[in-house]
């Protein structure tokens, strides 16, 4: 699988702040400055004590992400409202086995 970072995010176990890095070299710290994130969707870098970091980053196969983007594009092109676009993305997630269907059965 060829994974790509889709969210570079973590939570501080000390202050509860959730911080994320939006782009390369976007270095952010929590409000108590115990932890920091960096790298955006290019790389994941953490600063701080590992026990203070609650990892919340997400990654996905590049091909599956492309299918989700195509679902958004399809929804816009066919005039779907926000719900229709969201449902198109959910179907793309289901069809690429990125949605846990066991919870619904």
C-alpha angles and dihedrals in degrees: 000000000000104000126195129193111250098173127020102197143138140172127231112237089205104051102012093236115152111213132181138184112230100190144003111303092010095142113189132175131200120251093263090045093230093126139022138192131208141168108061110212092333101070141344118242125172128191121194139046111324091228089061093054122087104190116226102161121133130209132181140184108273093231091052091049089051089054090053091050089049089052090055091048091049091051092051094044092051094046098248118166123235092278092050091051092047091050091049089055091047090052089050089051090049093047092051093048092247094121119077102232093176090082090062099047 
